[in-house]
């Protein structure tokens, strides 16, 4: 494993508290309705699993896999669709579940691709929102934690496919 210098940024307890809050907000907004969670692989895998367990509304899950980082610490701005939805979304409530919104390029590309498929509703949920890095005009409807700039790993977030397994989120020191 690559040895990065890291500081604990968000504990598993803080993450759990935010997920519980997000689930309550989503339950309130989708009360009496079904919702399809569209998880963005690979980073949101841990988050969507915990969020799904915290929800009370009927929720199904499907996955997309996008790439814009490669092995770098910042987005290239070019979004590659590697795996698309299997579930039709026309006239369904769709909630994109993202681990982190950074530049916004990846999320904007996915949002626009799903929007043309005419879902009933299309919203965005992110665990981490890094507004200081936003380069496109897109905002999440449900935000777990707003953070300052910095590269983070753990709780599904990686660097060169490492560190996803960490239960907490760490800030990588330069």
Protein Blocks (a to p, Z undefined) as FASTA:
>chain_A
ZZdddddfbdfklmmmmmmmmmmmmmmmmgoiacddddddfklmmmmmmmmmmpmbdcdd
ddddddfklmafbdehiacdfbdcfbdfehiacddddfbdcklmmmmmmmmmmmmnopab
dcdddfbdcfklpcbdcddfbdfbdcdedddeeehiacehiaklpmbdcdddZZ
